[in-house]
Amino acid sequence: MTSSPAPGPAVRGVVRLLNTAGGRVLCLAGEVDGPAVTSFLTRYGREPARIDGIDAGSVTLLSAPGLDLLLDHLAAAERAGRPVTV
C-alpha cells in the first residue's frame, strides 16, 4: 500500500543544501515560491545554514519569500565573515 501525498499546495521549486567538493551550497531551482521555501524551512529549520556558495542558475521564478531566504543566508555569511560564491 502506498501513502498519498500530504495535503497542501504543490511545490514547483526546490531549495536544498548540498555538500559538494567546493563546500556547502544552497541550491535553488524552478519556481522558488512560498511552498518551496516552506518545504526547505521544514526540512532544514529557520536558522540560516553555513554555506560556501549559492547556485540559483536553474531558478525560473524567485518570489519574495525565496528572495528573503537567499538574503538571510547571504547576511548570515557576511556577519560571520565568510565569502559566498554566487
C-alpha positions in Angstrom: 0.0 0.0 0.0 1.4 3.4 -0.9 0.8 6.6 1.0 -0.9 9.5 -0.6 0.9 12.9 -0.8 0.5 15.3 2.1 -2.3 17.9 1.5 -1.2 21.4 0.8 -0.1 23.5 -2.2 2.0 21.8 -4.9 5.7 22.6 -4.7 7.1 23.5 -8.1 10.5 24.7 -7.0 13.3 23.2 -5.0 15.6 24.6 -2.3 18.2 22.2 -0.9 21.6 22.2 0.9 24.2 20.1 -0.9 27.6 19.1 0.3 30.0 19.5 -2.7 33.8 19.4 -3.2 33.7 23.2 -3.0 31.8 23.3 0.3 28.1 23.5 1.3 25.9 25.0 -1.4 22.4 26.4 -1.2 20.7 25.2 -4.4 17.6 26.8 -5.8 15.7 25.6 -8.9 12.4 26.0 -10.6 9.7 28.2 -9.1 11.1 29.2 -5.7 7.8 30.3 -4.2 6.3 30.2 -0.7 5.6 26.5 -0.7 9.2 25.7 -1.9 10.6 27.9 0.9 8.2 26.4 3.5 9.4 22.9 2.4 13.0 24.0 2.9 12.4 25.5 6.3 10.5 22.4 7.4 13.4 20.2 6.3 16.4 22.3 7.5 15.0 24.8 10.1 14.6 28.5 10.2 18.2 29.4 11.1 20.3 30.3 8.0 22.7 27.4 7.3 26.5 27.9 7.0 27.1 28.0 3.2 30.0 28.4 0.9 28.0 29.0 -2.3 24.7 29.6 -3.9 23.5 28.0 -7.1 20.4 29.7 -8.5 21.1 29.1 -12.2 18.0 27.0 -12.7 15.6 29.3 -11.0 12.6 30.2 -13.2 10.8 32.3 -10.6 12.0 33.8 -7.4 9.2 35.0 -5.1 9.5 37.4 -2.2 9.9 34.5 0.3 12.6 33.0 -1.9 14.5 36.2 -2.1 14.2 36.7 1.7 15.6 33.2 2.2 18.5 33.9 -0.1 19.3 37.3 1.5 19.1 35.8 5.0 21.7 33.2 4.1 24.0 35.9 2.5 23.6 38.2 5.5 24.5 35.4 7.9 27.6 34.6 5.9 28.6 38.2 5.8 28.1 38.6 9.6 30.4 35.6 10.1 33.0 37.0 7.7 32.6 34.1 5.2 32.7 34.8 1.5 29.9 33.1 -0.5 30.2 32.3 -4.2 27.0 33.1 -6.1 
